[in-house]
Amino acid sequence: MLDFVINLLIFFIITAVFVKATAVQVNRPTGFEQPNEDDSKSIQIQVLDNGEVWVDNRSIDVRAVRANVERMSAVHPDAGVLILANEMAPSGVVVEVVDQVHLGGIYNITFTTTN
């Protein structure tokens, strides 16, 4: 019985050395960067720390993002969307904004964070 326990102990020690945890390295943006020249054609959507969504310098409801994106993409059909999210913005609101943008027919989305 003792030799069986010792064999198990040796087996677990050897296999524990070979087990490696796998993880995905994610580099999160650290702060706000000035938009470059290409971003001036982008549809800019701001998500504030309190969950407010701003498009065209006006506060809108999350459900109105789709209509605004469709209207603005009709004017600039090749424009992408730039989402300026505050670091403390609720992630659920940001996800809802992305969903509304997708429903509006735009899949070229760029993210940046603000302090």
TAMO-V458740 format. One record per helix or strand. SS is the DSSP state (h for helix, s for strand). FROM is the first residue (numbers start at 1). LEN is the number of residues. If there is no record, write none. Layout:
ss=SS from=FROM len=LEN
ss=SS from=FROM len=LEN
This chain:
ss=h from=2 len=17
ss=h from=37 len=5
ss=s from=43 len=5
ss=s from=53 len=3
ss=s from=58 len=3
ss=h from=62 len=14
ss=s from=81 len=6
ss=h from=91 len=13
ss=s from=109 len=6
